[in-house]
Amino acid sequence: MKIRDKMLSVLQPVGGKEEVEELRDTIESGWWAKGPKVAKFEKEFAEMVGAKYAIAVTSATHGQDLVLKALEIKDCDIINPTISFMTTAVVPLWNNCTTNIVDVDPYTMCMDPEDVRRSLKPNTKAIIAVNQAGVPADIDAIREFYDGFILEDCAHSCYTPGAGTKGDIAVWSFQAVKTMPCGDGGMITLNDKELYEKLVSMTWLGITSTYSRVKNMHSDKPGYSWDYEVDLLGYKCYMIDIMASICLQQMKKLPKNLEWRRHVQKRYNEELADCIIAPPHSETVQYYCAKVPPEHRDMLIDYLASKNIHTSVHFKPLHKYNVVKSMNQREYPVADVEWKKLISLPCHPGMNDEDIDYVMYWVREYFAEMKHTYVTDDYMVHHGAIVEERK
Ligand SMILES: Cc1ncc(COP(=O)(O)O)c(C=O)c1O
């Protein structure tokens, strides 16, 4: 097959005239900051995920940090999984906490409840449970022995039915390559009214929104109520209408986009079964995290790159990063083995079936060139057995 001139991205946002029209409407309305579009988006999002309240913020990272600050979770220990993005390791540090990193389940790659149990400390005040690549973390199993605060990291599970309902609070991401992207953005969802009001206020330095004062939502007097009081320490991390405009349109396209992602997942699963270990089913397929024999992973990445196919790894374990290494001097027997097999293949709504064919052709070619018969390889036999056992 001819090598393409244009690179195929591993992840990519796709927008169209609907996003452009919504943005035009916002720009021409004269209200660009936090206003009616954010309010509409928050309402629709809360309905979609079955939460009473939703607060749109600038990113999931800011959302997680804000939640810890609002709940005054500080100077303590916070448990989170090693297969995750840097956010979950760093947000505890910002709050003067220790990042207590735990190992993962070899199949789901989500935090291993048994390791959570073993890692609990007297001063553990929170667990950040990540739904890795859209696969739900086993929060039910954690709940059997832990009744403290759980922040459900839903950055990859927008939207998996039931996601965001197992933890005490959920935080979602609309960063540029997520399933419902707007460039950068996030959402906090919860059911507690008092905490909701506190969080809203904390998204802007404790100030009530200008829109609500322009619309006179807090006063009977005519005109713009320019004055406000500040009783609470907050910072600035609210979403603005420009970003919400994109989210509103992306949300309409979400069911179709997710259906497409699952189609990509199904094709890779079925048609590459003799080359890769398929990941567990994901409703969102935020990342298609295949596994290959570790000795081939990096060579396959380079080989596909030479065919103009970008891949990635989700994720290198967090305990390997200097910023948290010293506080996690222990063994990670599962993650240390499993992560070396991970390779994320292209999966996004900007692809078509020909693109999937193209990726699969070159994956197969790689293994053919390596003259490696994976079906009979010990590795495949071993992992095939694990997959069968879990069915
Ligand atoms: C598991 C996880 N949590 C949190 C985040 C942070 O999201 P954001 O970029 O919106 O801050 C990411 C981003 O990729 C993520 O993968």
The ligand as a Gaussian input file, in Angstrom:
#p B3LYP/6-31G(d) Opt

LIG

0 1
 C       -7.367000      11.001000      33.478000
 C       -7.294000      12.469000      33.242000
 N       -7.648000      13.306000      34.223000
 C       -7.603000      14.630000      34.070000
 C       -7.204000      15.193000      32.880000
 C       -7.096000      16.676000      32.774000
 O       -8.005000      17.221000      31.877000
 P       -7.843000      18.720000      31.417000
 O       -6.885000      18.731000      30.270000
 O       -9.223000      19.131000      31.008000
 O       -7.342000      19.495000      32.557000
 C       -6.835000      14.372000      31.819000
 C       -6.396000      14.944000      30.541000
 O       -6.071000      14.275000      29.610000
 C       -6.869000      12.974000      32.004000
 O       -6.488000      12.140000      31.034000

